[in-house]
Amino acid sequence: MVFCVTYAIACMCITVPTLPILFFGRVLGGLSTSILYSVFESWLVSSSNHLVLPQSALSNILGRATLVNGIVAAVAGVVSNKLVSNTFTFRSPFVASGVLLVLAWVAINRTWHENRGGASTSGDGGIFQLRRLGQAWDIVKSGKPNPLGMDTRP
């Protein structure tokens, strides 16, 4: 949901012909893209581990997601091209994207009932999970394999 909000704002920033606003939109766009790619994959891996899915199933899901993403990107490019040719402005695909992101936020808010967050009782350092971040940093500094048993060394 954070992705929908931040990227919708980034899309609307393109309509303001002021350089600081355009830069702010680019920063929000980069932040949103980072959220899009990292959060979904983290959630997927976590859920597949929780459901004890085999590694091949996770690989299959990620492969299909990549294929669908490519198809959606191609279709979005064609639709964006049509929007530009019909409206004679390069801003129209961004405005359309912003509107679709607001609709996605509404749909997600009404239909998804998991991962809402909540009060932490595990003493993990609060909303920013500072204790866990410290533990992760200690693991990175030590150069030891991660706690899941996977060796991350090349």
HUPEWO-V535388 format. One record per backbone hydrogen bond with DSSP energy under -1.0 kcal/mol. NH is the residue of the N-H (numbers start at 0). CO is the residue of the C=O. If there is no record, write none. Layout:
NH | CO
NH | CO
//
This chain:
4 | 0
5 | 1
6 | 2
7 | 3
8 | 4
9 | 5
10 | 6
11 | 7
12 | 8
14 | 11
15 | 12
17 | 15
21 | 17
22 | 18
23 | 19
24 | 20
25 | 21
26 | 22
27 | 23
28 | 24
29 | 25
30 | 26
31 | 27
32 | 28
33 | 29
34 | 30
35 | 31
36 | 32
37 | 33
38 | 34
41 | 37
42 | 38
43 | 39
44 | 40
45 | 41
46 | 42
47 | 43
48 | 44
49 | 45
50 | 46
52 | 47
57 | 53
58 | 54
59 | 55
60 | 56
61 | 57
62 | 58
63 | 59
64 | 60
65 | 61
66 | 62
67 | 63
68 | 64
69 | 65
70 | 66
71 | 67
72 | 68
73 | 69
74 | 70
75 | 71
76 | 72
77 | 73
78 | 74
79 | 75
80 | 76
81 | 77
82 | 78
83 | 79
84 | 80
85 | 81
86 | 82
87 | 83
94 | 90
95 | 91
96 | 92
97 | 93
98 | 94
99 | 95
100 | 96
101 | 97
102 | 98
103 | 99
104 | 100
105 | 101
106 | 102
107 | 103
108 | 104
109 | 105
110 | 106
111 | 107
128 | 125
131 | 123
132 | 128
133 | 129
134 | 130
135 | 131
136 | 132
137 | 133
138 | 134
139 | 135
140 | 136
141 | 137
142 | 138
145 | 149
148 | 145
//
